[in-house]
């Protein structure tokens, strides 16, 4: 902790795309940012893997020893932008032990070890701020933690991965196949050479864990999040969605169940075009919050990139610097509710099932019997001819994941069913 007369000295861990942007802005705008913080701030040291020239940053600031930064008694605030779980986790714990507050953008770290880090920090009277860990520049962490702390959040639903949203947008608007849209995203720098973390939903799952923990005052880890990616979504699925008045999005969803459990999941959905999230295009992110008193709230903007993420980090730096200068701390996360995580099998939603069946009399009745036997009510059925077969497009009323899985398993055993082409959840429509 410090005082208003003593500069807040900052040590950074990492200087990649985001870290270098933060460092340049801190150095270029020191006077202005200090005025806003109400205390002089100084960038003291930056830990990097290898020493190299970085435009706009004094090379004398660099070190390859991150432990020298977290152990330095003259450094007050650690900005962790190195990513990954280790050594970030070890360094964060050591920083807290040494009475330093932390600003981080590390979603993977928080989604896996956030509970221990928060407990350690609060025991020492230090802050952990992490606005940049979810949705880049979009302010969503502090609204959930501060602005809505007096309300009761019912549901959080968001597009929190720009790569997948870009791919799905190109498939929807330009009729591009998944592989083509993915390659385009890679060429533009939206997707890594290995896109698994994005397209299989791992990135979104980490963010879902962070958001659901905040919203429902319970420690939620990434292992609690049910996850499906978009790699199985076909252009045919996208075209069907358009025909039916939907758009396919990869959503992170966290909501309270009737049993007061938390259902938290990431998966593609058929989203009704009238829903506010349906209009979120390209690499943009958005989070839709439903609260008991405030009603629906939408947070929208750029969810990734050096400059947007740096904006969120700088906001946290200034907030924490004020606390350090005045020997105070910010609003804390709470886990008093300690809610259970609902098994995915008990989660209720609507489903769209597309299947190929033999084109003969009695087939539809037999299919309907299978749904009825599992307690799944059919809302609509559309039938299209397909060579010797017929394609059935069935939309259900609300059903549990377990009921739907049992239905699909039973359908697969029927001789009259040639193929189950897709099973996609439906959101934003009436039950």
C-alpha positions in Angstrom: 0.0 0.0 0.0 1.1 3.6 -0.5 0.2 7.2 0.0 -1.1 10.0 -2.1 2.4 11.6 -2.0 4.3 8.6 -3.1 4.3 7.5 -6.8 2.6 4.2 -7.7 5.3 2.1 -9.3 4.2 -0.4 -11.8 5.9 -3.7 -12.9 4.6 -5.4 -16.0 4.8 -9.1 -16.7 4.8 -9.6 -20.5 5.2 -7.2 -23.4 3.4 -8.8 -26.4 0.7 -7.2 -28.5 -1.4 -6.1 -25.5 1.5 -5.5 -23.1 3.5 -3.3 -25.5 0.4 -1.2 -26.2 -0.2 -0.7 -22.4 3.5 0.2 -21.9 3.6 2.7 -24.7 0.4 4.4 -23.5 1.7 4.5 -19.9 5.0 6.1 -21.0 3.5 8.5 -23.6 0.6 9.7 -21.4 2.1 9.5 -17.9 1.2 13.1 -16.9 -2.4 12.9 -18.1 -3.0 9.4 -16.6 -1.4 10.5 -13.3 -3.8 13.4 -13.1 -6.7 11.2 -13.7 -5.6 8.7 -11.1 -4.9 11.5 -8.6 -1.4 10.1 -7.9 1.8 10.0 -9.9 2.2 6.6 -11.7 5.5 5.2 -13.0 6.2 2.3 -15.2 9.3 0.8 -13.4 10.1 -2.5 -15.0 8.9 -4.9 -17.8 9.6 -8.6 -17.8 10.0 -10.2 -21.2 11.0 -13.7 -22.4 13.8 -12.3 -24.6 15.3 -8.8 -24.9 14.5 -7.0 -28.1 13.8 -3.5 -29.3 10.3 -2.3 -28.9 9.4 1.1 -30.4 8.3 3.7 -27.9 9.7 1.8 -24.9 13.0 2.5 -23.2 15.1 -0.7 -23.4 16.5 0.0 -19.9 13.0 -1.0 -18.6 13.3 -4.6 -19.8 14.4 -7.7 -17.8 14.2 -11.4 -18.4 13.6 -12.1 -14.7 10.0 -11.7 -13.8 10.7 -12.8 -10.2 12.9 -9.7 -9.7 9.8 -7.6 -10.4 7.3 -9.3 -8.1 10.0 -9.4 -5.3 10.9 -5.7 -5.7 9.7 -3.9 -2.6 9.6 -0.6 -4.5 7.0 -1.9 -6.9 3.4 -1.4 -5.9 1.3 -2.8 -8.7 1.8 -5.8 -11.0 0.2 -5.8 -14.5 0.1 -9.4 -15.7 -0.2 -9.7 -19.5 2.0 -12.7 -20.1 -0.9 -15.1 -20.5 -1.1 -18.8 -19.7 -1.4 -20.4 -16.3 2.2 -21.0 -15.4 4.4 -19.2 -14.4 1.6 -16.5 -14.2 -0.1 -18.2 -11.3 3.1 -18.6 -9.3 4.1 -15.0 -10.0 0.7 -13.7 -9.0 0.7 -15.6 -5.7 4.2 -14.3 -5.0 3.2 -10.7 -5.8 0.2 -10.9 -3.4 2.4 -12.4 -0.7 4.7 -9.4 -1.2 1.7 -7.0 -0.7 1.2 -6.0 -4.3 -2.1 -5.5 -6.1 -2.6 -7.0 -9.5 -4.2 -6.0 -12.8 -4.5 -8.9 -15.2 -6.1 -9.8 -18.6 -5.5 -13.5 -18.1 -8.8 -15.3 -18.5 -7.3 -18.7 -18.4 -5.6 -18.0 -15.1 -8.7 -16.6 -13.5 -11.0 -19.3 -14.8 -8.8 -22.0 -13.3 -7.3 -20.4 -10.2 -9.3 -17.2 -9.6 -10.7 -18.5 -6.3 -7.3 -19.0 -4.7 -6.0 -15.7 -6.0 -8.9 -13.7 -4.8 -8.8 -15.3 -1.4 -5.1 -14.6 -1.1 -5.4 -11.0 -2.3 -8.3 -10.2 0.0 -6.4 -11.7 3.0 -3.6 -9.3 2.3 -5.8 -6.3 1.6 -4.8 -6.1 -2.0 -6.8 -5.7 -5.2 -7.2 -7.9 -8.2 -8.7 -6.1 -11.2 -9.4 -7.9 -14.4 -11.7 -6.0 -16.7 -9.7 -6.9 -19.8 -10.1 -10.7 -19.2 -13.5 -10.8 -20.8 -14.6 -8.9 -23.9 -11.7 -6.6 -24.3 -12.6 -2.9 -24.1 -16.3 -3.7 -23.2 -17.0 -2.7 -19.6 -18.7 -5.8 -18.2 -16.7 -7.0 -15.1 -17.2 -3.8 -13.1 -20.9 -3.4 -14.0 -21.5 -6.9 -12.7 -19.3 -6.4 -9.7 -20.2 -2.8 -8.8 -23.2 -1.4 -10.7 -25.5 -4.4 -10.4 -24.4 -5.6 -7.0 -27.7 -4.4 -5.5 -29.7 -6.2 -8.1 -30.3 -9.9 -8.8 -28.9 -11.1 -12.1 -31.1 -13.8 -13.7 -29.1 -14.6 -16.8 -26.0 -13.6 -18.7 -25.7 -14.4 -22.4 -22.8 -13.3 -24.6 -20.8 -13.4 -27.8 -17.4 -13.4 -26.1 -15.1 -14.7 -28.9 -14.5 -12.5 -31.9 -13.0 -15.2 -34.0 -16.0 -17.5 -34.0 -18.3 -14.6 -34.5 -16.3 -13.5 -37.5 -16.4 -17.0 -39.0 -20.2 -17.3 -38.5 -20.8 -13.9 -39.9 -19.0 -14.7 -43.1 -20.9 -18.0 -43.4 -24.2 -16.2 -42.8 -23.7 -13.1 -45.0 -21.4 -14.4 -47.7 -22.3 -18.1 -47.9 -18.7 -19.1 -47.2 -17.9 -22.7 -46.0 -16.5 -23.0 -42.5 -13.0 -23.8 -43.7 -12.9 -20.8 -46.0 -14.1 -18.4 -43.4 -11.6 -19.8 -40.9 -8.8 -19.3 -43.3 -9.9 -15.7 -43.8 -10.0 -15.2 -40.1 -6.4 -16.5 -39.8 -5.2 -14.4 -42.6 -6.6 -11.3 -40.9 -5.0 -12.2 -37.6 -8.4 -13.0 -35.8 -7.5 -16.6 -35.4 -4.2 -18.3 -34.5 -2.5 -20.9 -36.7 -3.9 -23.4 -34.3 -7.5 -22.1 -33.8 -8.6 -24.8 -31.4 -9.1 -22.6 -28.4 -11.4 -20.3 -30.4 -13.4 -22.7 -32.6 -13.9 -25.4 -30.0 -15.1 -23.0 -27.4 -12.3 -23.1 -24.8 -11.7 -19.4 -24.9 -15.4 -18.6 -24.5 -15.7 -21.2 -21.7 -13.0 -19.5 -19.6 -14.9 -16.2 -20.0 -18.2 -17.9 -19.2 -16.7 -19.1 -15.9 -15.6 -15.6 -14.9 -18.9 -14.0 -15.8 -21.1 -16.6 -14.1 -19.0 -16.4 -10.9 -19.5 -12.7 -10.8 -23.2 -12.7 -11.7 -24.2 -15.4 -9.2 -21.8 -14.9 -6.4 -20.3 -18.4 -6.6 -16.8 -19.6 -7.5 -17.1 -21.1 -11.0 -14.1 -22.7 -12.8 -13.7 -23.5 -16.4 -14.2 -27.2 -15.6 -17.8 -26.4 -14.6 -18.6 -25.1 -18.0 -20.3 -27.4 -20.6 -18.6 -26.7 -23.9 -19.2 -27.2 -27.7 -17.5 -25.4 -30.5 -18.5 -24.4 -34.0 -16.4 -26.8 -36.1 -19.4 -29.0 -36.8 -21.6 -26.1 -38.1 -22.1 -26.4 -41.8 -23.1 -23.9 -44.5 -26.3 -25.9 -44.8 -27.1 -25.3 -41.1 -26.5 -21.6 -41.6 -28.7 -21.4 -44.6 -31.4 -23.3 -42.8 -31.2 -20.8 -39.9 -31.7 -17.9 -42.4 -34.7 -19.6 -43.9 -36.3 -20.0 -40.4 -35.6 -16.5 -39.2 -32.5 -17.3 -37.1 -28.8 -16.6 -37.1 -26.2 -19.1 -35.7 -24.0 -17.7 -32.9 -21.6 -19.2 -30.4 -23.0 -18.1 -27.1 -21.7 -18.2 -23.5 -24.8 -18.7 -21.3 -25.1 -18.6 -17.6 -28.4 -18.6 -15.8 -30.2 -19.6 -12.6 -32.3 -22.7 -12.8 -35.6 -23.2 -10.9 -33.5 -25.2 -8.3 -31.3 -22.2 -7.7 -28.4 -23.9 -9.5 -26.2 -22.3 -12.1 -26.4 -23.6 -15.6 -23.3 -22.4 -17.4 -22.5 -23.5 -21.0 -20.9 -22.5 -24.3 -22.3 -23.8 -27.5 -23.7 -22.8 -30.9 -27.4 -21.7 -31.0 -30.0 -20.8 -33.5 -30.7 -17.3 -32.2 -33.9 -15.5 -33.2 -33.1 -12.5 -35.5 -35.1 -10.1 -33.2 -32.7 -10.8 -30.3 -30.2 -7.9 -29.7 -27.3 -10.3 -29.9 -28.3 -11.5 -33.4 -27.1 -8.2 -34.9 -23.5 -8.5 -33.5 -21.3 -9.0 -36.5 -17.7 -9.8 -37.5 -15.2 -9.8 -34.6 -17.3 -7.7 -32.3 -18.4 -9.0 -28.8 -21.5 -8.3 -26.8 -22.9 -9.4 -23.4 -26.6 -9.4 -22.7 -27.5 -9.3 -19.0 -31.0 -9.8 -17.6 -31.5 -8.6 -14.0 -34.6 -8.6 -11.8 -34.9 -4.9 -11.4 -32.7 -3.4 -14.1 -34.2 -5.6 -16.8 -32.3 -6.3 -20.0 -28.9 -4.6 -20.5 -26.6 -4.9 -23.5 -22.8 -4.3 -23.5 -21.3 -4.1 -27.0 -17.9 -3.3 -28.5 -14.5 -4.7 -29.6 -13.6 -7.7 -27.7 -10.0 -8.2 -28.6 -6.9 -6.6 -30.0 -4.0 -4.6 -28.6 -5.7 -1.2 -28.3 -9.1 -2.2 -27.0 -7.6 -4.6 -24.4 -5.1 -1.9 -23.4 -8.0 0.5 -22.8 -9.5 -1.9 -20.2 -6.2 -2.5 -18.6 -5.4 1.2 -18.2 -8.8 1.8 -16.7 -8.0 -0.9 -14.1 -4.5 0.5 -13.5 -5.9 4.0 -12.7 -8.6 2.5 -10.4 -6.1 0.4 -8.5 -3.6 3.2 -8.3 -6.2 5.4 -6.5 -6.7 2.6 -4.0 -3.0 2.2 -3.4 -2.5 6.0 -2.9 -5.3 6.1 -0.4 -4.7 2.8 1.4 -8.0 1.4 0.3 -9.4 -1.4 -1.9 -12.1 -1.7 -4.4 -15.3 -3.7 -4.5 -14.7 -7.4 -3.8 -16.1 -10.5 -5.5 -18.4 -12.5 -3.3 -19.0 -16.2 -3.2 -21.5 -16.2 -0.4 -24.2 -17.9 -2.5 -22.1 -21.0 -3.1 -24.6 -22.4 -5.6 -24.2 -25.8 -7.2 -23.5 -26.2 -10.9 -26.5 -27.7 -12.7 -25.6 -30.9 -14.6 -25.9 -30.3 -18.4 -28.5 -33.1 -18.6 -31.0 -31.1 -16.5 -30.6 -27.8 -18.5 -33.7 -26.9 -20.4 -33.8 -25.3 -23.9 -35.4 -25.7 -27.3 -33.7 -27.7 -30.0 -33.7 -27.9 -33.8 -33.1 -31.4 -35.1 -32.4 -32.0 -38.8 -32.6 -35.6 -40.0 -33.0 -37.6 -43.1 -35.7 -40.3 -43.1 -37.2 -42.7 -45.6 -39.9 -41.0 -47.6 -42.9 -43.3 -47.0 -46.1 -43.3 -45.1 -46.1 -43.6 -41.3 -42.6 -42.3 -40.9 -43.6 -39.0 -39.4 -45.9 -40.7 -36.9 -43.2 -43.1 -35.9 -40.7 -40.2 -35.4 -43.3 -38.3 -33.3 -43.8 -41.4 -31.1 -40.1 -41.5 -30.3 -40.1 -37.8 -29.2 -43.3 -38.4 -27.1 -41.8 -41.5 -25.4 -38.9 -39.3 -24.1 -41.2 -36.5 -23.0 -40.1 -34.1 -25.7 -42.8 -32.0 -27.2 -42.6 -31.0 -30.9 -43.4 -27.4 -31.7 -43.0 -27.5 -35.5 -42.1 -29.9 -38.3 -41.0 -29.1 -41.8 -40.5 -31.7 -44.5 -38.4 -31.4 -47.7 -37.8 -34.0 -50.4 -34.3 -35.2 -50.7 -33.8 -37.9 -53.5 -35.2 -41.1 -52.1 -35.4 -39.7 -48.6 -37.1 -36.8 -46.9 -35.5 -34.2 -44.7 -37.3 -33.4 -41.5 -36.6 -30.2 -39.6 -38.1 -30.5 -36.1 -38.1 -27.7 -33.5 -39.0 -28.8 -30.0 -40.6 -27.0 -27.1 -38.4 -26.7 -24.0 -36.8 -30.0 -23.1 -33.9 -31.0 -21.0 -30.5 -31.9 -22.5 -31.0 -35.4 -21.1 -34.4 -35.9 -22.7 -33.1 -34.7 -26.0 -30.0 -36.9 -25.9 -32.2 -40.0 -25.2 -34.5 -39.0 -28.1 -31.5 -38.7 -30.5 -30.1 -42.0 -29.3 -33.5 -43.7 -30.0 -33.7 -42.0 -33.5 -30.3 -43.4 -34.4 -31.5 -46.9 -33.8 -34.5 -46.6 -36.2 -34.2 -48.2 -39.6 -36.3 -45.4 -41.2 -33.7 -42.7 -40.1 -30.9 -42.5 -42.5 -28.9 -39.7 -40.9 -29.2 -37.1 -38.1 -27.5 -34.1 -39.8 -27.5 -31.6 -36.9 -28.8 -30.9 -33.5 -28.6 -27.2 -32.5 -30.1 -25.4 -29.5 -32.6 -22.6 -30.1 -32.5 -19.3 -28.1 -34.4 -16.1 -28.2 -37.8 -17.6 -29.0 -40.9 -18.3 -26.9 -41.2 -21.7 -25.3 
